[in-house]
Amino acid sequence: MLYTNLQHLESAADHQKVINENENVMVICGRMGPMCIPVYGIAEELEDEYKHIKFYDMEFDNPESSVIRNLPEVRGFMGIPFTIYYRNGKVVKATSGIQNKEQVKAILNKEFSAEVTA
């Protein structure tokens, strides 16, 4: 279990349900380590600002997180967390490693702006 204030995805079924039922989703798949904790904190801060996006975390070492670890978009990633951005159930962006708030906001604004069409 990750000790964050984000909603947790604990199974592949949870993950599928969330990306199927929500238009805009950000999932941070990581551990409670120095590269991941800042990204969780940024997502927690941005939840109130970006109400049209659902923010979740998923434990990297959970066997169920293979639904993220095996995505073609993360092939070759060397660092965690893996941060996956879904729009209408499809991956629109994936990053690995630590990100700062400006980097995350730039992705959210680009991929999930009202003007973006599916």
Secondary structure by P-SEA (a helix, b strand, c coil): cccccccccccaaaaaaaaaaccbbbbbbbccccccaaaaaaaaaacccccccccccccccccccccccccccccccccccbbbbbccccccccccccccaaaaaaaaaaaccccccc
